[in-house]
Amino acid sequence: MKRLLIAEDNDSNYILMTYILKNHYEFERACNGKEAVEMAQKGGFDLVLMDIKMPVMDGLEATMLIKEHCPGLPVIALTANAFESDRQLAMDAGCVDFLTKPISSQLCLSTIAKYIGE
């Protein structure tokens, strides 16, 4: 089964993601960007779902560091900020895609599947 890293500091958002993903993927949680970078560098993940606004290190900086060490690891931005400028910042940081909260289960699953399959 494919493994995802979910970088999400908000408990209720993380619980929603586990509900969407539990029957499709294995996953682990990072509670901030620094944890996400450390976990991604250890390996074993097929994709990262990256919240953008997090404590310690934000998702944009974390994505840039992950892409330096793991250039083939797809990172999908998850954010409540739906402006085109936010999308562009995420893509510039190295994200392959951009999902806005609140997230649709079907859109989330189909977006992940585009990059790593079911």
C-alpha positions as CSV (number, residue, x, y, z in Angstrom):
1,M,0.0,0.0,0.0
2,K,1.3,3.5,-0.9
3,R,2.4,5.7,2.1
4,L,1.6,9.3,2.5
5,L,3.2,11.9,4.8
6,I,0.5,14.4,6.0
7,A,2.0,17.6,7.3
8,E,-0.8,19.2,9.3
9,D,-0.7,21.0,12.6
10,N,-4.5,21.3,13.1
11,D,-6.0,18.2,14.8
12,S,-9.4,18.5,13.2
13,N,-8.0,18.9,9.7
14,Y,-5.7,15.9,10.3
15,I,-8.7,13.8,11.5
16,L,-10.6,14.8,8.3
17,M,-7.7,13.7,6.2
18,T,-7.5,10.3,7.9
19,Y,-11.2,9.8,7.3
20,I,-10.7,10.5,3.6
21,L,-7.5,8.4,3.2
22,K,-7.9,5.5,5.6
23,N,-9.2,3.0,3.1
24,H,-6.8,3.9,0.4
25,Y,-3.3,4.7,1.8
26,E,-1.1,4.3,4.8
27,F,0.0,7.6,6.3
28,E,2.0,9.3,9.1
29,R,1.6,12.8,10.5
30,A,4.1,15.6,10.8
31,C,2.8,18.4,13.1
32,N,5.0,21.1,11.6
33,G,7.3,21.8,8.6
34,K,10.5,20.9,10.4
35,E,9.1,17.4,11.3
36,A,7.9,17.0,7.7
37,V,11.4,17.6,6.3
38,E,13.0,15.2,8.8
39,M,10.4,12.5,8.1
40,A,10.6,12.9,4.3
41,Q,14.4,12.7,4.3
42,K,14.2,9.4,6.2
43,G,12.3,8.1,3.2
44,G,9.5,5.5,2.8
45,F,6.8,7.9,1.5
46,D,5.3,8.0,-1.9
47,L,3.7,11.5,-1.6
48,V,3.5,14.5,0.9
49,L,0.3,16.4,1.6
50,M,1.7,19.7,2.9
51,D,-0.3,22.3,4.9
52,I,1.1,25.7,4.1
53,K,0.5,27.6,7.4
54,M,2.3,25.7,10.2
55,P,4.4,26.5,13.2
56,V,8.2,26.1,13.5
57,M,8.6,26.0,9.6
58,D,5.9,26.8,7.1
59,G,4.9,24.4,4.3
60,L,6.6,26.5,1.5
61,E,10.0,26.3,3.2
62,A,9.5,22.7,4.1
63,T,8.6,21.9,0.5
64,M,11.7,23.5,-0.8
65,L,13.9,21.6,1.6
66,I,12.2,18.3,0.8
67,K,12.6,18.9,-2.9
68,E,16.3,19.5,-2.4
69,H,16.8,16.1,-0.9
70,C,14.0,14.1,-2.5
71,P,13.4,15.7,-5.9
72,G,11.2,12.9,-7.1
73,L,8.8,13.0,-4.1
74,P,5.5,14.7,-5.1
75,V,4.3,17.3,-2.7
76,I,0.7,18.6,-2.8
77,A,-0.1,21.8,-1.1
78,L,-3.2,21.9,1.2
79,T,-4.3,25.4,2.3
80,A,-7.2,27.5,3.2
81,N,-5.8,30.3,1.0
82,A,-7.4,30.0,-2.4
83,F,-5.8,32.9,-4.2
84,E,-3.9,32.4,-7.4
85,S,-0.9,34.0,-5.8
86,D,-1.0,31.3,-3.1
87,R,-1.1,28.6,-5.8
88,Q,1.8,30.2,-7.6
89,L,3.9,30.4,-4.4
90,A,3.2,26.7,-3.7
91,M,4.2,25.7,-7.2
92,D,7.3,27.9,-7.1
93,A,8.3,26.1,-3.9
94,G,8.1,22.7,-5.7
95,C,4.5,21.5,-5.1
96,V,3.1,19.5,-8.0
97,D,-0.5,20.4,-7.2
98,F,-2.7,22.6,-4.9
99,L,-5.8,21.7,-2.9
100,T,-7.9,24.2,-0.9
101,K,-9.6,23.6,2.4
102,P,-12.3,22.6,3.1
103,I,-11.3,19.6,0.9
104,S,-13.5,17.4,-1.1
105,S,-12.8,13.7,-0.5
106,Q,-13.2,12.8,-4.2
107,L,-10.9,15.7,-5.4
108,C,-8.3,14.8,-2.8
109,L,-8.3,11.1,-3.8
110,S,-8.2,11.8,-7.5
111,T,-5.4,14.4,-7.1
112,I,-3.3,11.9,-5.2
113,A,-4.0,9.2,-7.7
114,K,-2.7,11.4,-10.5
115,Y,0.7,11.2,-9.0
116,I,1.0,7.8,-7.3
117,G,-2.1,5.8,-8.4
118,E,-4.6,4.1,-6.1
